[in-house]
Amino acid sequence: MATSSITKNFIISGQKQVEMFADAIEASANDQTPPIKVSATFLTNPKDIAKFMEKRKKANAGNK
C-alpha cells in the first residue's frame, strides 16, 4: 500500500468529484487483501543467529 500520497494536498470541488472521491474511498475499504500464510522460525539461540547471519552474508556477498 502506498502511503506517500497521503501527505499530498489535493482539492475536491463539485458534486461529481465529491461522489467519485467517496466511491473510491468506499471501494478501497471494501477491497481487502486476503492474509497470506507464511512459515517462520524464530531464532533465540545466539549460535543459531550467528550461523544465520553468516549464511546471509555469504548469500549477499555478490550483490555489492
C-alpha positions in Angstrom: 0.0 0.0 0.0 1.4 3.4 -1.0 1.4 5.8 1.9 3.4 8.7 0.4 0.4 10.0 -1.4 -1.4 10.6 2.0 0.9 13.6 2.6 -0.1 15.3 -0.7 -2.6 18.1 -0.8 -5.5 17.8 -3.2 -8.7 19.7 -3.8 -12.1 18.2 -4.4 -14.7 20.5 -5.8 -18.0 19.9 -7.4 -20.6 17.3 -6.7 -19.2 14.8 -9.3 -15.7 14.9 -7.8 -17.1 14.5 -4.3 -19.1 11.5 -5.4 -16.1 10.0 -7.2 -13.8 10.5 -4.2 -16.4 8.9 -1.8 -16.9 6.0 -4.2 -13.1 5.5 -4.4 -12.8 5.5 -0.6 -15.6 3.1 -0.2 -14.2 0.7 -2.9 -10.8 0.9 -1.1 -12.4 -0.1 2.2 -14.2 -3.0 0.6 -11.2 -4.3 -1.3 -9.4 -6.2 1.5 -6.3 -8.2 0.7 -6.6 -11.7 2.0 -4.0 -12.7 4.5 -1.1 -14.7 3.3 0.2 -17.5 5.5 3.9 -17.7 5.9 6.1 -20.0 7.9 8.9 -18.6 10.1 11.4 -19.9 12.5 12.2 -17.7 15.5 15.9 -17.8 16.4 16.7 -17.2 20.1 20.0 -19.1 20.4 22.9 -16.8 19.8 24.8 -19.5 17.9 21.8 -20.1 15.6 21.6 -16.4 15.0 25.3 -16.1 14.2 25.0 -19.1 11.8 22.0 -17.5 10.1 23.8 -14.1 9.7 26.9 -15.8 8.3 24.7 -17.6 5.7 23.0 -14.3 4.9 26.4 -12.5 4.5 27.6 -15.2 2.1 24.4 -15.1 0.0 24.6 -11.3 -0.3 28.3 -11.1 -1.0 27.8 -10.9 -4.8 25.2 -8.1 -4.5 27.6 -5.3 -3.7 
